[in-house]
Amino acid sequence: MTPSQGLIGPNTRNAWRAEPGSVRLARTTRPPRTATLEALPRTVVVDLAATALIVVDMQNDFCHPDGWLASIGVDVGPARAPIPVLAGLLPRLRAAGVPVVWLNWGNRPDRANLPPGVLHVYDPDGTGAGIGAPLASGLGRVLERGSPSAAVVAGLEAAEEDLHVGKYRMSGFQDTELDSVLRNLRVDSLLFAGVNADQCVLATLMDAANLGYDVLLVEGATATTSPAFCMDATLYNVRQCFGFTLAADALSRGLATAASAPC
């Protein structure tokens, strides 16, 4: 978007148009682009023109064998399982015009915005080994903005048009610009992927539902290093209380059908 186009806004989805002697406030209307998705507890029809994907915490600290989670003895194998699934889904979603938002932990180096309760989760004994501490592997500092440990894990690649939002709590909405970014994209429905399903993914999804977004958790593109019953409870609660779940294959089928439908 350039000044010569006469558009005033953060993107073409939410922009005024400057005209001689006036400003046109009416936004450009995007034609609905519906996709039928086999979801639970029931099939849903979404408007891809008003949908975004939020990828939560698919970063080195949680998914890399030399990251923070592995350094404290956690098997990161389950956290890596969504990598090939997402790698297959991302190009299809982008081709369908669905914005991709990478939501990664990325704290201030001085940790000035983090209360004791957050720091305690990562450093329960107060040894200084948690957020901001250097990793013995040399991968950077734990969950710190700009550190390699906070970067998107290898096997996944952000496109130039993707959006990035740093988070500082389990929920990506707390103390961040995530809601403002989504409002400017003018989306109603949110697809959720990433790790951990029962922690940061669920916390962000719950806040999204409370803010009025439609929420859909993509199984296969979402995982957890917690015990299996935590995933079971997460799926139950999403379906029962907040929105819908669907398999990654069902999302792919829905995208393919939408792509082949006549305009």
Backbone as JSON, one array per atom type, in Angstrom:
{
  "sequence": "MTPSQGLIGPNTRNAWRAEPGSVRLARTTRPPRTATLEALPRTVVVDLAATALIVVDMQNDFCHPDGWLASIGVDVGPARAPIPVLAGLLPRLRAAGVPVVWLNWGNRPDRANLPPGVLHVYDPDGTGAGIGAPLASGLGRVLERGSPSAAVVAGLEAAEEDLHVGKYRMSGFQDTELDSVLRNLRVDSLLFAGVNADQCVLATLMDAANLGYDVLLVEGATATTSPAFCMDATLYNVRQCFGFTLAADALSRGLATAASAPC",
  "N": [[0.86, -1.19, 0.0], [0.69, 2.12, -0.95], [1.14, 5.71, -0.66], [0.32, 6.87, -3.1], [-1.78, 5.37, -3.93], [-3.87, 6.29, -2.54], [-4.9, 5.16, -0.26], [-5.68, 4.8, 3.17], [-4.72, 3.24, 5.9], [-3.98, 0.23, 7.87], [-3.82, -2.01, 6.28], [-5.1, -3.47, 3.22], [-7.53, -4.52, 3.87], [-8.71, -3.02, 5.83], [-9.16, -0.03, 5.31], [-9.39, 3.46, 4.61], [-10.28, 5.54, 1.8], [-8.68, 8.14, 0.27], [-10.07, 10.8, -1.46], [-10.52, 13.39, -3.94], [-11.09, 16.21, -2.1], [-12.47, 14.78, -0.17], [-12.87, 11.99, 2.12], [-13.28, 8.62, 1.78], [-14.99, 6.54, 3.83], [-16.13, 4.06, 3.7], [-15.36, 0.7, 3.68], [-13.6, -1.55, 1.46], [-15.53, -4.11, 0.15], [-15.24, -7.54, 0.72], [-15.9, -10.35, -1.17], [-17.8, -13.09, 0.12], [-16.2, -16.23, 0.83], [-16.88, -19.26, 1.04], [-16.27, -22.23, 2.99], [-16.88, -25.57, 3.65], [-16.49, -27.36, 6.56], [-15.69, -30.38, 8.07], [-16.33, -30.75, 11.2], [-16.23, -31.0, 14.83], [-18.43, -30.22, 17.54], [-20.16, -30.4, 15.35], [-20.61, -30.1, 11.78], [-19.27, -27.22, 10.16], [-19.68, -24.12, 8.4], [-17.48, -21.89, 7.12], [-16.36, -18.53, 6.44], [-13.81, -17.98, 4.43], [-12.73, -15.58, 3.69], [-12.95, -14.1, 5.93], [-11.4, -15.22, 7.89], [-8.64, -16.25, 9.95], [-5.46, -17.79, 10.65], [-3.97, -18.75, 13.66], [-0.86, -19.46, 14.81], [0.59, -20.95, 17.46], [3.38, -20.63, 19.46], [5.22, -22.27, 18.02], [8.13, -22.58, 18.19], [11.71, -22.44, 18.73], [12.37, -22.77, 21.49], [10.4, -24.43, 22.5], [10.17, -26.53, 20.71], [12.57, -27.38, 19.58], [15.32, -29.69, 19.76], [17.44, -28.64, 21.21], [16.36, -26.64, 22.66], [14.69, -24.69, 25.3], [12.66, -26.26, 26.61], [13.45, -28.92, 26.13], [15.85, -28.78, 27.48], [15.2, -28.95, 30.14], [14.51, -31.51, 30.46], [12.22, -32.42, 29.15], [10.47, -34.39, 26.8], [10.46, -33.4, 23.6], [9.37, -34.44, 21.36], [6.51, -34.81, 20.9], [5.81, -32.08, 20.61], [6.97, -31.45, 18.25], [5.53, -32.79, 16.4], [3.4, -31.35, 15.02], [4.82, -29.99, 13.03], [5.31, -31.05, 10.27], [2.64, -31.24, 9.5], [1.62, -28.62, 9.66], [3.36, -27.46, 7.83], [2.37, -28.46, 5.49], [-0.21, -27.39, 5.48], [0.02, -24.56, 5.55], [0.78, -23.31, 2.99], [-1.58, -23.79, 1.55], [-3.52, -22.46, 3.0], [-2.61, -19.81, 2.81], [-2.84, -19.5, 0.04], [-5.55, -19.51, -0.14], [-6.13, -17.06, 0.8], [-6.11, -16.69, 3.54], [-4.99, -15.07, 6.36], [-1.9, -15.58, 8.14], [-0.9, -15.76, 11.44], [1.82, -15.6, 13.49], [2.33, -16.48, 16.72], [4.39, -16.08, 19.17], [6.2, -16.7, 22.24], [8.09, -14.0, 23.44], [9.83, -12.32, 25.28], [10.62, -9.17, 26.97], [14.05, -8.24, 27.26], [14.7, -7.22, 29.79], [12.71, -8.18, 31.39], [10.76, -6.65, 32.55], [7.99, -6.45, 32.48], [6.93, -8.71, 33.55], [5.23, -10.46, 36.05], [5.82, -11.95, 39.36], [4.37, -14.4, 39.41], [4.35, -15.36, 36.78], [7.09, -15.63, 36.22], [7.74, -17.56, 38.11], [6.72, -19.95, 37.11], [8.61, -20.81, 35.29], [10.92, -20.81, 36.7], [10.89, -22.19, 39.35], [12.36, -22.5, 41.71], [13.71, -20.19, 42.05], [16.29, -19.82, 41.03], [17.26, -18.38, 38.97], [17.22, -19.54, 36.51], [15.26, -19.46, 34.6], [13.09, -17.65, 32.46], [14.82, -15.65, 30.19], [17.31, -16.58, 30.88], [20.53, -17.79, 29.77], [20.78, -20.46, 27.41], [22.36, -23.59, 27.81], [22.97, -24.92, 25.51], [23.62, -22.99, 23.72], [21.7, -21.82, 22.16], [20.57, -19.43, 22.66], [18.72, -17.04, 24.71], [16.28, -17.9, 27.12], [13.03, -17.8, 25.91], [13.2, -15.15, 25.01], [12.77, -12.05, 23.39], [13.92, -11.63, 20.1], [15.91, -13.5, 20.4], [17.5, -16.53, 19.23], [16.2, -18.68, 20.36], [13.55, -17.95, 20.48], [12.72, -17.97, 17.91], [10.93, -19.06, 14.95], [10.58, -22.55, 14.58], [12.81, -24.75, 12.8], [11.8, -26.21, 9.73], [9.39, -25.12, 9.53], [8.28, -22.18, 7.91], [8.02, -18.74, 7.84], [6.08, -16.66, 5.76], [6.53, -13.69, 3.74], [4.26, -12.08, 3.89], [3.07, -12.87, 6.24], [2.06, -12.35, 9.67], [3.49, -11.29, 12.81], [3.32, -11.69, 16.27], [4.4, -10.97, 19.48], [4.21, -12.65, 22.62], [3.49, -12.71, 26.19], [2.39, -14.1, 28.19], [0.44, -17.02, 29.09], [-1.9, -16.7, 27.57], [-2.22, -15.23, 24.4], [-3.48, -12.82, 24.12], [-3.24, -11.21, 26.34], [-1.87, -8.21, 27.36], [-0.83, -7.65, 24.85], [-0.74, -6.8, 21.3], [-2.43, -8.39, 19.85], [-5.29, -8.57, 19.56], [-5.89, -6.1, 18.37], [-4.51, -6.37, 15.94], [-5.95, -8.48, 14.77], [-8.51, -7.33, 14.61], [-8.0, -5.32, 12.75], [-7.53, -6.89, 10.55], [-10.03, -7.62, 10.07], [-11.4, -10.03, 10.69], [-13.5, -12.8, 11.6], [-13.49, -15.49, 12.28], [-11.29, -17.81, 13.8], [-8.66, -20.02, 13.29], [-6.85, -22.36, 15.18], [-3.55, -23.44, 15.92], [-0.57, -25.22, 16.98], [1.48, -25.29, 20.0], [1.51, -25.37, 23.63], [-1.3, -27.5, 23.48], [-3.06, -27.63, 25.67], [-2.34, -25.54, 27.21], [-0.93, -22.76, 26.35], [-2.19, -22.59, 23.81], [-4.88, -23.22, 24.39], [-5.48, -21.25, 26.35], [-5.26, -18.89, 24.85], [-7.19, -19.37, 22.9], [-9.53, -19.5, 24.47], [-9.68, -16.86, 25.43], [-10.05, -15.6, 22.98], [-12.58, -16.58, 22.24], [-14.08, -15.46, 24.29], [-13.88, -12.82, 23.58], [-15.46, -12.72, 21.4], [-14.77, -13.89, 18.97], [-15.1, -16.51, 16.49], [-14.03, -19.79, 17.15], [-11.78, -22.37, 16.22], [-10.16, -25.34, 16.72], [-7.39, -26.94, 15.36], [-6.85, -30.18, 14.97], [-3.99, -32.32, 14.96], [-2.45, -30.35, 13.8], [-2.0, -29.24, 16.14], [-0.62, -29.79, 19.36], [0.63, -31.36, 22.41], [2.99, -31.56, 25.1], [2.15, -32.5, 27.44], [0.5, -35.01, 29.56], [-1.62, -37.48, 27.93], [-4.29, -37.29, 28.73], [-4.66, -34.61, 29.12], [-4.81, -33.46, 26.58], [-7.15, -34.75, 25.76], [-9.01, -33.61, 27.53], [-8.81, -30.95, 26.75], [-9.78, -30.99, 24.08], [-12.4, -31.84, 24.6], [-13.39, -29.68, 26.15], [-13.11, -27.49, 24.38], [-14.96, -28.2, 22.39], [-17.27, -28.37, 23.94], [-17.61, -25.94, 25.29], [-16.56, -23.66, 23.93], [-16.14, -23.66, 21.06], [-15.22, -25.27, 18.15], [-13.67, -28.32, 16.96], [-11.45, -29.64, 14.5], [-10.05, -32.01, 12.23], [-6.8, -31.84, 10.73], [-6.75, -32.88, 8.14], [-9.44, -32.63, 7.43], [-9.65, -29.87, 7.28], [-7.95, -29.4, 5.11], [-9.41, -30.68, 3.07], [-11.7, -29.08, 3.04], [-10.59, -26.63, 2.2], [-9.72, -27.34, -0.34], [-12.14, -27.91, -1.61], [-13.34, -25.39, -1.51], [-11.59, -24.0, -3.14], [-12.1, -25.14, -5.61], [-14.66, -24.43, -6.11], [-17.09, -22.66, -8.08], [-16.77, -19.14, -8.78]],
  "CA": [[0.0, 0.0, 0.0], [1.5, 3.33, -1.07], [0.33, 6.94, -0.64], [-0.25, 7.17, -4.42], [-3.03, 4.64, -4.08], [-4.91, 7.02, -1.82], [-5.45, 4.34, 0.82], [-5.24, 5.16, 4.52], [-5.05, 2.14, 6.78], [-2.89, -0.7, 8.12], [-3.81, -3.0, 5.22], [-6.2, -3.24, 2.28], [-8.78, -5.02, 4.45], [-9.26, -2.0, 6.71], [-8.55, 1.21, 4.84], [-10.17, 4.53, 3.99], [-9.72, 5.98, 0.54], [-8.65, 9.6, 0.09], [-10.54, 11.26, -2.75], [-10.43, 14.86, -4.01], [-12.01, 16.94, -1.24], [-13.2, 13.94, 0.78], [-12.3, 10.69, 2.48], [-14.3, 7.57, 1.72], [-14.83, 5.66, 4.99], [-16.65, 2.73, 3.39], [-14.29, -0.24, 3.36], [-13.82, -2.42, 0.32], [-16.24, -5.33, 0.52], [-14.66, -8.77, 0.22], [-16.94, -11.36, -1.39], [-17.65, -14.28, 0.97], [-15.61, -17.4, 0.19], [-17.24, -20.23, 2.06], [-15.71, -23.58, 2.98], [-17.57, -26.48, 4.57], [-15.48, -28.1, 7.31], [-16.2, -31.47, 8.9], [-15.81, -30.44, 12.53], [-16.99, -31.48, 15.98], [-19.47, -31.24, 17.58], [-20.95, -30.49, 14.13], [-20.02, -29.48, 10.6], [-19.41, -25.77, 10.12], [-19.37, -23.41, 7.15], [-16.74, -20.67, 7.46], [-16.02, -17.6, 5.37], [-12.36, -17.88, 4.39], [-12.38, -14.16, 3.56], [-13.02, -13.51, 7.27], [-10.76, -16.22, 8.75], [-7.19, -16.2, 10.1], [-4.83, -18.88, 11.39], [-3.02, -18.36, 14.7], [0.09, -20.53, 15.12], [1.05, -20.62, 18.8], [4.59, -21.15, 20.1], [6.02, -23.24, 17.26], [9.42, -21.9, 18.25], [12.8, -23.32, 19.16], [12.37, -23.07, 22.92], [9.46, -25.5, 22.8], [10.14, -27.6, 19.71], [13.91, -27.76, 19.13], [16.01, -30.56, 20.72], [18.37, -27.86, 22.03], [15.62, -25.53, 23.24], [14.49, -24.65, 26.74], [11.86, -27.37, 27.12], [14.32, -30.1, 26.12], [16.93, -28.6, 28.46], [14.72, -29.32, 31.48], [14.2, -32.93, 30.46], [10.95, -32.75, 28.51], [10.52, -34.96, 25.47], [9.82, -32.44, 22.69], [8.84, -35.16, 20.21], [5.12, -34.43, 20.63], [5.73, -30.68, 20.19], [7.46, -31.38, 16.87], [4.6, -33.49, 15.51], [2.66, -30.48, 14.11], [5.65, -29.3, 12.02], [4.98, -31.4, 8.88], [1.23, -30.97, 9.24], [1.52, -27.19, 9.38], [4.1, -27.17, 6.6], [1.47, -28.77, 4.39], [-1.4, -26.55, 5.51], [0.27, -23.13, 5.41], [0.65, -22.81, 1.62], [-2.98, -23.87, 1.13], [-4.24, -21.38, 3.66], [-2.21, -18.54, 2.18], [-3.42, -19.45, -1.3], [-6.97, -19.22, 0.04], [-6.26, -15.7, 1.32], [-6.24, -16.71, 4.99], [-3.78, -14.56, 7.0], [-1.22, -16.43, 9.13], [-0.34, -14.98, 12.54], [2.72, -16.37, 14.35], [2.21, -15.96, 18.09], [5.48, -16.71, 19.91], [6.78, -16.04, 23.4], [9.23, -13.15, 23.1], [9.83, -11.37, 26.39], [11.6, -8.09, 27.05], [15.28, -8.7, 27.92], [14.76, -6.85, 31.21], [11.6, -8.87, 32.05], [10.11, -5.64, 33.39], [6.53, -6.57, 32.46], [6.55, -10.04, 34.02], [5.04, -10.57, 37.49], [6.42, -13.16, 39.94], [3.64, -15.61, 39.09], [4.8, -15.85, 35.48], [8.48, -16.05, 36.35], [7.8, -18.76, 38.94], [6.42, -21.13, 36.29], [9.81, -21.22, 34.58], [12.03, -20.82, 37.66], [10.18, -22.38, 40.62], [13.26, -22.44, 42.86], [14.35, -18.88, 42.13], [17.73, -19.94, 40.77], [17.62, -17.54, 37.83], [17.39, -20.4, 35.33], [14.07, -19.43, 33.76], [12.98, -16.71, 31.35], [15.96, -14.75, 30.03], [18.59, -17.24, 31.17], [21.16, -18.36, 28.57], [20.71, -21.91, 27.29], [23.68, -24.22, 27.72], [23.17, -25.35, 24.12], [24.03, -21.85, 22.91], [20.61, -21.42, 21.28], [20.09, -18.09, 23.02], [18.15, -16.86, 26.04], [14.96, -18.53, 27.2], [11.82, -17.05, 25.61], [13.54, -13.73, 24.94], [12.58, -11.4, 22.11], [15.13, -11.48, 19.29], [16.82, -14.62, 20.61], [17.21, -17.7, 18.39], [15.28, -19.58, 21.06], [12.18, -17.49, 20.25], [12.46, -17.99, 16.48], [10.12, -20.16, 14.42], [11.39, -23.76, 14.5], [13.15, -25.22, 11.47], [10.75, -27.06, 9.18], [8.32, -24.17, 9.26], [8.85, -20.94, 7.38], [7.07, -17.63, 7.73], [6.08, -15.94, 4.49], [6.69, -12.24, 3.9], [2.99, -11.46, 4.24], [2.6, -13.33, 7.55], [2.16, -11.4, 10.77], [4.15, -11.82, 14.0], [2.95, -11.03, 17.52], [5.05, -11.54, 20.65], [3.33, -12.77, 23.79], [4.21, -12.68, 27.47], [1.58, -14.89, 29.12], [-0.15, -18.17, 28.42], [-2.79, -16.16, 26.55], [-1.6, -14.26, 23.51], [-4.22, -11.56, 24.12], [-2.91, -10.42, 27.51], [-0.75, -7.28, 27.29], [-0.25, -7.65, 23.5], [-1.52, -6.13, 20.25], [-3.07, -9.41, 19.03], [-6.68, -8.24, 19.24], [-5.86, -4.99, 17.41], [-4.09, -6.92, 14.65], [-7.06, -9.26, 14.21], [-9.6, -6.41, 14.25], [-7.62, -4.65, 11.5], [-7.7, -7.86, 9.47], [-11.48, -7.75, 9.91], [-11.73, -11.45, 10.68], [-14.45, -13.27, 12.6], [-13.19, -16.87, 12.65], [-9.88, -18.06, 14.05], [-8.15, -21.38, 13.37], [-5.75, -22.41, 16.13], [-2.59, -24.52, 15.8], [0.63, -24.99, 17.78], [1.7, -25.96, 21.29], [0.91, -26.64, 24.01], [-2.73, -27.41, 23.28], [-3.78, -27.47, 26.93], [-1.8, -24.4, 27.94], [-0.99, -21.48, 25.63], [-3.2, -22.61, 22.75], [-6.21, -23.15, 25.0], [-5.66, -19.95, 27.0], [-5.5, -17.89, 23.8], [-8.48, -19.7, 22.29], [-10.59, -19.12, 25.4], [-9.8, -15.4, 25.39], [-10.62, -15.25, 21.69], [-14.01, -16.86, 22.31], [-14.68, -14.46, 25.18], [-13.9, -11.55, 22.86], [-16.46, -12.79, 20.35], [-14.32, -14.57, 17.76], [-15.4, -17.93, 16.31], [-12.76, -20.47, 17.38], [-11.69, -23.74, 15.74], [-8.86, -25.95, 17.04], [-7.04, -27.87, 14.29], [-6.15, -31.37, 15.48], [-2.89, -32.7, 14.09], [-1.61, -29.15, 13.75], [-1.91, -28.82, 17.54], [-0.11, -30.9, 20.16], [1.08, -31.0, 23.75], [3.93, -32.45, 25.78], [1.48, -32.94, 28.65], [-0.1, -36.34, 29.42], [-2.68, -37.6, 26.92], [-5.6, -36.86, 29.24], [-4.75, -33.15, 28.99], [-5.33, -33.22, 25.24], [-8.54, -35.18, 25.75], [-9.81, -32.59, 28.23], [-8.82, -29.74, 25.92], [-10.73, -31.2, 22.97], [-13.75, -31.86, 25.17], [-13.79, -28.33, 26.57], [-13.28, -26.62, 23.21], [-16.24, -28.56, 21.76], [-18.38, -28.2, 24.87], [-17.75, -24.6, 25.86], [-16.0, -22.52, 23.21], [-16.26, -23.65, 19.61], [-15.2, -26.49, 17.36], [-12.39, -28.92, 16.61], [-11.48, -30.35, 13.22], [-8.79, -32.61, 11.85], [-6.07, -31.12, 9.68], [-7.2, -33.4, 6.83], [-10.74, -32.04, 7.14], [-9.39, -28.49, 6.85], [-7.41, -29.47, 3.75], [-10.51, -30.99, 2.17], [-12.54, -27.89, 2.93], [-9.88, -25.66, 1.38], [-9.73, -27.82, -1.71], [-13.49, -27.72, -2.12], [-13.56, -23.95, -1.72], [-10.77, -23.58, -4.28], [-12.68, -25.64, -6.86], [-16.02, -23.94, -6.28], [-17.17, -21.53, -9.0], [-16.87, -17.82, -8.15]],
  "C": [[0.89, 1.24, 0.0], [0.59, 4.55, -1.05], [-0.33, 7.23, -1.97], [-1.56, 6.44, -4.66], [-4.2, 5.33, -3.37], [-5.54, 6.23, -0.7], [-4.84, 4.74, 2.15], [-5.67, 4.04, 5.46], [-3.89, 1.19, 6.93], [-2.75, -1.77, 7.05], [-5.01, -2.74, 4.31], [-7.54, -3.73, 2.81], [-9.47, -3.94, 5.28], [-8.63, -0.66, 6.36], [-9.63, 2.18, 4.36], [-9.52, 4.84, 2.64], [-9.83, 7.5, 0.44], [-9.05, 9.94, -1.33], [-10.46, 12.78, -2.78], [-11.52, 15.52, -3.15], [-12.76, 16.1, -0.23], [-12.39, 12.69, 1.11], [-13.43, 9.68, 2.51], [-14.06, 6.58, 2.85], [-15.31, 4.24, 4.72], [-15.51, 1.82, 2.96], [-14.65, -1.04, 2.11], [-14.47, -3.71, 0.8], [-15.55, -6.54, -0.1], [-15.77, -9.8, 0.02], [-16.74, -12.55, -0.47], [-17.05, -15.44, 0.16], [-15.78, -18.56, 1.17], [-16.54, -21.57, 1.85], [-16.47, -24.39, 4.02], [-16.53, -27.38, 5.23], [-16.15, -29.15, 8.19], [-15.58, -31.33, 10.29], [-16.65, -31.13, 13.6], [-17.24, -30.31, 16.92], [-20.35, -31.3, 16.35], [-20.21, -29.8, 12.99], [-20.28, -27.98, 10.62], [-19.12, -25.26, 8.72], [-18.72, -22.09, 7.54], [-16.54, -19.82, 6.22], [-14.51, -17.41, 5.39], [-11.89, -16.44, 4.27], [-12.39, -13.46, 4.9], [-12.41, -14.45, 8.3], [-9.26, -15.99, 8.79], [-6.72, -17.42, 10.85], [-3.87, -18.29, 12.41], [-2.16, -19.58, 15.03], [0.8, -20.15, 16.43], [2.33, -21.38, 19.15], [5.31, -22.26, 19.35], [7.41, -22.63, 17.08], [10.46, -22.83, 18.87], [12.73, -23.69, 20.63], [11.45, -24.24, 23.28], [9.6, -26.71, 21.89], [11.51, -28.11, 19.28], [14.58, -28.66, 20.18], [17.01, -29.85, 21.61], [17.69, -26.67, 22.69], [15.4, -25.67, 24.73], [13.75, -25.87, 27.27], [12.69, -28.65, 27.17], [15.39, -30.01, 27.2], [16.5, -28.95, 29.87], [14.19, -30.74, 31.5], [12.89, -33.34, 29.83], [11.19, -33.32, 27.13], [9.76, -34.04, 24.51], [9.29, -33.11, 21.42], [7.4, -34.79, 19.9], [4.98, -32.99, 20.13], [6.19, -30.51, 18.74], [6.47, -32.01, 15.88], [3.81, -32.56, 14.58], [3.49, -29.88, 12.97], [5.29, -29.74, 10.6], [3.53, -31.14, 8.52], [1.03, -29.51, 8.87], [2.24, -26.82, 8.08], [3.25, -27.47, 5.37], [0.28, -27.83, 4.32], [-1.12, -25.09, 5.14], [0.17, -22.63, 3.97], [-0.81, -22.81, 1.14], [-3.8, -22.75, 1.76], [-3.89, -20.03, 3.05], [-2.82, -18.4, 0.8], [-4.91, -19.14, -1.25], [-7.21, -17.82, 0.61], [-6.45, -15.62, 2.81], [-4.95, -16.19, 5.62], [-3.23, -15.53, 8.04], [-0.57, -15.52, 10.17], [0.52, -15.9, 13.4], [2.72, -15.71, 15.72], [3.23, -16.69, 18.96], [5.8, -15.94, 21.2], [7.98, -15.23, 22.93], [9.32, -12.02, 24.1], [10.87, -10.27, 26.25], [12.87, -8.64, 27.72], [15.35, -8.35, 29.4], [13.63, -7.46, 32.03], [10.73, -7.93, 32.88], [8.59, -5.77, 33.44], [6.03, -7.9, 33.02], [6.4, -10.08, 35.54], [5.66, -11.86, 38.03], [5.71, -14.45, 39.55], [4.04, -16.21, 37.76], [6.23, -16.37, 35.57], [8.61, -17.36, 37.13], [7.57, -20.02, 38.13], [7.69, -21.68, 35.66], [11.03, -21.3, 35.49], [11.46, -21.01, 39.06], [11.06, -22.27, 41.86], [13.99, -21.11, 42.99], [15.84, -18.91, 41.89], [18.2, -19.04, 39.65], [17.75, -18.31, 36.54], [16.25, -20.29, 34.34], [14.15, -18.44, 32.63], [14.17, -15.74, 31.33], [17.3, -15.38, 30.31], [19.2, -17.81, 29.9], [21.06, -19.89, 28.58], [22.11, -22.48, 27.14], [23.99, -24.66, 26.3], [23.69, -24.24, 23.23], [22.94, -21.34, 21.99], [20.04, -20.06, 21.63], [19.56, -18.05, 24.43], [16.68, -17.29, 26.04], [13.84, -17.52, 26.94], [12.04, -15.55, 25.48], [13.39, -13.21, 23.51], [13.91, -11.23, 21.37], [16.12, -12.61, 19.45], [16.5, -15.76, 19.66], [16.21, -18.65, 19.04], [13.83, -19.22, 20.83], [11.81, -17.53, 18.77], [11.6, -19.18, 16.08], [11.03, -21.37, 14.17], [11.64, -24.15, 13.05], [12.12, -26.26, 11.01], [9.5, -26.28, 8.9], [8.95, -22.86, 8.81], [7.76, -19.89, 7.27], [7.21, -16.98, 6.36], [6.15, -14.44, 4.76], [5.4, -11.58, 4.36], [2.44, -11.89, 5.6], [2.81, -12.24, 8.59], [2.77, -12.08, 11.99], [3.73, -11.0, 15.21], [3.68, -11.74, 18.65], [4.07, -11.62, 21.81], [4.16, -12.98, 25.05], [3.45, -13.42, 28.57], [1.12, -16.14, 28.37], [-1.09, -17.71, 27.31], [-2.07, -15.11, 25.71], [-2.32, -12.93, 23.46], [-3.8, -10.65, 25.27], [-1.68, -9.55, 27.27], [-0.08, -7.26, 25.91], [-1.18, -6.91, 22.54], [-2.32, -7.13, 19.42], [-4.49, -9.03, 18.63], [-6.73, -7.1, 18.22], [-5.48, -5.47, 16.02], [-5.25, -7.66, 13.98], [-8.22, -8.35, 13.81], [-9.27, -5.69, 12.94], [-7.66, -5.59, 10.3], [-9.17, -8.09, 9.17], [-11.9, -9.2, 9.75], [-12.72, -11.76, 11.81], [-14.06, -14.64, 13.15], [-11.69, -17.09, 12.76], [-9.61, -19.56, 14.11], [-6.94, -21.37, 14.29], [-4.89, -23.65, 15.9], [-1.42, -24.21, 16.74], [0.67, -25.77, 19.07], [1.7, -24.92, 22.41], [-0.6, -26.48, 24.0], [-3.48, -27.06, 24.55], [-3.31, -26.26, 27.73], [-1.96, -23.12, 27.1], [-2.03, -21.46, 24.52], [-4.59, -22.44, 23.35], [-6.46, -21.8, 25.65], [-5.97, -18.85, 25.98], [-6.85, -18.12, 23.15], [-9.64, -19.27, 23.18], [-10.79, -17.6, 25.41], [-10.41, -14.94, 24.07], [-12.13, -15.46, 21.7], [-14.71, -15.83, 23.19], [-14.77, -13.08, 24.54], [-14.87, -11.56, 21.68], [-16.01, -13.4, 19.04], [-14.9, -15.99, 17.72], [-14.07, -18.67, 16.42], [-12.84, -21.93, 16.93], [-10.28, -24.25, 15.99], [-8.57, -27.02, 16.0], [-6.22, -29.03, 14.87], [-5.11, -31.83, 14.46], [-1.92, -31.55, 13.9], [-1.42, -28.57, 15.14], [-1.46, -30.02, 18.36], [0.26, -30.4, 21.55], [2.09, -32.02, 24.26], [3.36, -32.93, 27.11], [0.95, -34.36, 28.46], [-1.31, -36.32, 28.49], [-4.03, -37.1, 27.43], [-5.76, -35.34, 29.17], [-5.27, -32.77, 27.61], [-6.8, -33.6, 25.16], [-9.44, -34.13, 26.4], [-9.9, -31.31, 27.41], [-9.83, -29.87, 24.79], [-12.17, -31.18, 23.47], [-14.21, -30.44, 25.49], [-13.96, -27.37, 25.41], [-14.64, -26.91, 22.57], [-17.43, -28.22, 22.65], [-18.66, -26.74, 25.19], [-17.39, -23.44, 24.93], [-16.21, -22.51, 21.71], [-16.22, -25.04, 19.03], [-13.77, -27.02, 17.25], [-12.55, -29.59, 15.25], [-10.1, -30.89, 12.94], [-8.13, -31.79, 10.76], [-6.49, -31.58, 8.29], [-8.55, -32.81, 6.44], [-10.59, -30.59, 6.68], [-8.86, -28.48, 5.42], [-8.51, -29.76, 2.74], [-11.42, -29.79, 1.96], [-11.9, -26.82, 2.08], [-9.89, -26.06, -0.09], [-11.1, -27.62, -2.35], [-13.77, -26.26, -2.42], [-12.79, -23.47, -2.93], [-11.38, -24.0, -5.6], [-14.08, -25.13, -7.13], [-16.04, -22.77, -7.27], [-17.34, -20.21, -8.27], [-18.25, -17.21, -8.43]]
}
